[in-house]
Amino acid sequence: MSLSRLARISPLTRRFASHSASSPPPSFNTVGPYQVFDRNAKRMQKERAALRNGGEQSRLVDYVRDEVADRMMERFLDIKRNFNTIIDLGSGPGHFSKLLEPDKAKKSIMIDSSPATLHRDPADEFEVEIERLGGDEENLLQMIPPDSQEAVVSCLSLHWVNDLPGALVQIKEALQPDGLFLGAMFGGDTLFELRTALQLAEVEREGGISPHISPMTDTRDVSNLLGRAGFTLLTVDIDEVKVGYPSIWELMEDLGHMGERNAVVGRRPLIHRDTLAAAAAIYKELHGNEDGTIPATFQIIYMIGWKPAPSQPKPLDRGTGKVNLKDVLD
Amino acid sequence: MNASKIVKDTHTPLKKFAYATTVTCSTQASTYGKCIAANYTDVRKDMCKDEFAKFAECLRTTVS
């Protein structure tokens, strides 16, 4: 086969290979992170969710994010330091920033890729000064100069980031030395009930499976990722929020209103009716509570990391210990 | 935390369908679910075909 003929064929085959029309096709000539999520589709979902009923519908389903923001604030308050400005990366309408008190942080810069979500709630719901910045979490350094921030927080947005190691590196770069990163993300076993119910239903009804729930970051990986990004003094812990729903239908409807619809590249646009009915039955039998409701698990990974600075406490060198452990233990 | 109770909201076709799967045909749904749950580590296509056929039949008569 001549080279010119090959060149003619390849664009066509490339077209079949691309997963989704709404996102740019992955470039085959550059080395880059693997694209798992369709960021464009995600932004549209968030826009639509935040605009429905003038934002009312979206406010109704704030319960998971508000709960997690509350738990994240407890961790933030444990840090004995006050801040002038913090960055709330992937803020949504500002679940975390709303809880800030002026004596802890004077100003919050909220960054989110969806303008409608970002501007959903009026400024008088916040106690601190806020600035809203529309932009992609994956390109933080294009908005924020390096070595400029005292603290970056992120409440439940990193689970849609394609290049998590890269995003963490950018956060570290944006921080001043001894700057704080505090984050919460969905991971681990989040929505495992829905995942398994849909998988079982698809296998039994259609004989195959397709992705409906995002791949999740494993809890064990997060400390490695933070370390790799160059953070020190790491603290990682996990927590669960379990929500009861009447049935799978209410769960899926609420996830949609949260802007948390499926955005995996190569997803099927719809699930067959029979498969959905089967999944509803399986969910209830396999995972259902005794009172007839069904549980949905959200597992949240909290992470704290600091940008290295000479002033920070460091472990002593090996062999410099003066006290013999044997004497202490005897 | 608990979301609100099932409301009989049958305005949209999907809501109607949802109501049928969870309330009207709950007996058939449960039979099908139990069939899967009994063997969920080794599920094959059409393993619970008969159970699902009864469930689907109930849905069809309720929704239409």
Interface residues (C-beta under 8 A of the other chain):
Chain A: Y63 E67 L200 A201 V203 E204 R205 E206 G207 V241 K242 V243 G244 Y245 P246 S247 W249 E250 D254 R273 D274 L276 A277 A278 A280 A281 I282 Y283 K284 E285 L286 T293
Chain B: M1 N2 A3 S4 K5 I6 L14 K15 F17 A18 T21 T22 A29 S30 Y32 G33 K34 I36 A37 Y40 V43 R44 K45 D46 M47 C48 F52 F55 A56 L59
